Amino acid sequence: MKKVVVIGGAVVDLFLYPDQKMMLHDSNPGYMKQSLGGVGRNIAENLARLSVETHLISVIGNDDAGDWIKQSSKDLGLNLSVIESEKTPMYFCVMDESNEDLVSVAVMKEIKKLTIDEIIKRKHLIDSADLVVIDTNLSEETFAYVCENIQKPLFVDAISTQKVVKISKYLHHIHTLKLNAMEAEMLTGMTFETMDDLNDMGDFLIQAGVKQVLITLGAVGAYYADQEHAMFRNAIPVDVKNGTGAGDAFIAGAIYAYLNDLHPLSVAMANAMINLESECAVSTELSEDILIKTMKEYD
């Protein structure tokens, strides 16, 4: 069985939904939901649900939230390698009336405990993996160390425009890079307006050493480029319940594709679509069978 090691954030997500159209700078009646999240943890859960042997290295608190993450991981068959902290990181997200992320705050200071020393302690586990996934929640020092010292195909999720800047010096170490349009603009210094702009961004990143580039464009679609090909696919309309975990599902689909010799864009978009229709950051209905069925239905 193929093995994936994910190094990144594990959090509890708190989602706030309005009952009607969101009014900024005002009090909005609504309701709250909680679920497990974190980019690294979401990617790892996706892979575990797709029957991939997955190990997550993350900071988890000695609190109720941490116990929830540990029990859920056990139930999923997701292997945890825990760096202990007093509190589990949290992610707060305000949704708009269309169930899209309006504004979010990630309380992630604990992730600093995921140090270079903690990576070195887990070298044997990392060296046994077929590929390694990291997110940009890692400190600059830890991110740099992983890029420069891990001799495995490296998949990176950019996460945000503020954190994507960490990537610029290490593009030649990255096998697959997943970004959204704003993150791609920030990283390349280019502006996205047309498909030609997407190709220019893809070319820039490929020339810098990235082997596969995936750029998500929300309801518009997604773009893929490697050293020989580039393509764009329109999004398939879905009844969006929660868009927060779609990007994590997207890169998890690309990882599944890599492990199974499938086309990254087809699998990534199908997996994102499944998760968009779930109220959780990762669909509880997700499985290999459902992913393959969805791919066949819409490919």
N, C-alpha and C positions, 0 to 999 in steps of 0.2 A: 504493500500500500504506500502511495506517495505521502510524504510528510511536509507540512507547512509550519513554520514558526512565525508568529505575529508578535511584533514588539510595539506596544502602543498603549493608548489610554483605555481604561475601563471606568465607566461612570454610571450613575443613576440619572436618568433623564426625567425632568419635570416639565410637562407640556401644559400650557395655558391656552384654552380655546374660547373665543367670543361666541355668544349666542346669536349674534347678528353682525352686521358690518362693523368692522373695527374702526373706532374713532380714536385717532392719536391725541395725546395730551388730555385724555379724559378717562373717567372710570368706565370700564366696559363689563357688563354682566357676562358671566361665562362659567366654565367648569375646568377641572384639572385632571390630568392623568399622569401616572408614573410608569416608567418602564426602564429596563436596563439599556445602556448605551455605551458611548465611547467609540470613536472611529475604529481603533484596533480591535476592541471587543466585538463590535458589530461585524467587522470583516471575519473575525474568527468564528462567531456564531453562524454566519452564513455558510462558511466552509464546513463546519461541523454538521450542519443540517444537510449538506450536500455529500455527506459520507467521506469527507477528506479528514485524515488524521491531522488534527490541528492542535498546536501548543501556543498558548498566549502567555507572554511575559509582560506583566503589568504591575502597577502599584494599586493595592487594594487595602482599604482601611479595616481596622479592628472595630467594626460597628455593625449596625443592622443592615446597612446598605452593602457592606462587604460580605456579610453572611448570605445575603440574597444573591449576589454575583457568584459566590462559591457554590451554593446549592444549585443554581440554574446551570452552571457549567458542568457540574456532576451529572445532572439529569440529561444534558445534551451530549455527554461524552466528550466535552471540550476540556483538554488538559491545561491546568493552570500552573504557572511558575510565578509565585507571588513575592513581590517586594512589599513588606508590611508598612503600613502608615497608620497614624491615629485616626484619620478620617478618609473616607472614600471620596474621590472627586465627584463633582456634580455638574450637570448641564441644564440650564434653564432656558426654555424656548417659548416665546410668545407666537402663536399661530394666527394667521388672518382668517377671514371668513371662507377662504377657499382651501383651507388646511395647508397653506404654504407657510414656510418659516418667515416670520416678519422681522424678528430680532432675537438674538440668542446671546447668552453669557455663559462661558465655560469657566468654572472654578477649578483650575487644574494645577495649582501650585505643588501638590503632592507628587506630580509626575517627575519633579526634579530628583526624587529619590531613585529614579531609574538611571543610575550612573554608569559610567564606563566600567567600574569595578563589578557592578551587578551583571553587566553583559559578559565580562570575562569569566565570571563564575559559571555562566551558562554556556560556555563555548562548546562543550561536548554536544549539548542539545542542538545548538544552532548549526554546528558542523554536520549533524546527521540529517538535516532538512534538505528537501529537494529545492525549496526556494524560501526566501525570507521576505516578510512584509513589514514595513515601518511606516509610521505616520509622523507628521511634523509637530506633534505634541512633544516629542522628545526635545531635551535641551540641545542647544547648538553643538556642545561638546560630544554628547552621546550620539547625536545624529551623524556628526562627522566621523566618529570612530567606527560606527557600523558601516558607513559607506566605504571607508578606506580599508577596513580589515576583514569584512565578511566576504568570503570567496564563494558566494552563491548568487543565483539570479535574484536581484533585488527589485521588489515591487514597492512603489512609493505613492501614498495618497497625500496630495498637497494640502488638503483641509481648508485653508483660508488664504486670503490675499496677504494677511499680516504674517503668516507662518511660511508661505511659499518661498520667501526670500532665502530661507535656509538652504534651499535646494541648489541655488545657482552655481555654487562652486563644485558641486558633486554630480553634475549631469552625466559625466562619462562613466560613473559607477552604477548608474541606474538602468535596469533592464526595461521595466515598464513604469511609466509615469502617468497617473490619472489626475486631471485638473478639470475645473470648470472654466468657462470663458473668461471670467474676471481674473482668476488665478493665472491663466495662460497669458493674459495681457500684462499682468504685473511681472511675470517671470521673463517674458520675451521683450517687453518694452514696445509691443505692437498693439494696434487697436483692431478689434473684431467688428467688422461691418458686413463683409461679404465672404463667400466661400473661398475666394482667393486669399483672403486674410487668414483663414484657417489653414490653408495649405502653406502659407508663409510661416505661420507659427510652428506647424508640424515640421517643416524643413529645418527651421532654426534649431529646434530641440533634437532632431535626428542628427544634424550636423554636429551638435554639441556632444553627441555620444549616446543619447537615449536610444534603445533599440525599438521600443514600442511606445507610442504616444496615444493617449485616449483623452479627448476633450468632450465633456458633457455640456449640453446646451439647453437643459431643462425641457420644456414642452416642445422645443424646436426639433431636437434630435441629438445625435452624437457623432463625433468624428474620430477616425482611426488613421494612424500613419505608422509605417515601419520603413526600413531602408529601401524597400522596393515598391510599396503600394501605399495609396491613400484613398480613403472613401468616407462618405457621409451617409447616414441613414436618418430618415425622418422618424420622429417619435410616434409611437402608437398611442392613440387616445385611451386613457384609463380613468376610472373613477378614483381620484386621489384621496386617500384617507389621511396620509401622513407622508410628507416629502422628505423628512429629516434623514432617514436612513438610506435613501435611494442611491446616493453616491457611494456609500459603503457597499451596498449590494452590487453596484456596477463593477467596482474593482474586484470584488469577490468572484463575480461571474467571469471576469477576464482571467483570474487565477485558475479557476476551474477549467477554463478553455485551454490554458497553457498546459495544465496537467493531463488533459485528455485529447490534445491535438485537434482542438476545435477553433473556429474563428472567434477571436476575442470580442469583436463588436456585437456579433449575434448573441453570444451567451450573456455578455454584460448587460445588454439592453433587455433581454428576456428576464434576467434576474432582478433588475431594477424595477421592471414593470410589476412583477409579483409582489415586491416589497412596497411599492407605492399604494397598492390596494389593501394594505394592512394598516391598522392603527398603531402598531408597534414599530419600533425602529427596524426590527427584523421580523419578517412574516413567520408566524408560528405554523403556517401551512407549508412552508418551503421544504422541498425534498428533491432528490435527483429526478424522480419520476415526473414531478410537477414542472421542474425546470425544462426537462427534455420535451414534455408535452407542449409547454408554452413556446419553446423555440420552433417546433414543427408547425405550430398553429400560425405563427406570425412571421417566420423567416421567409 
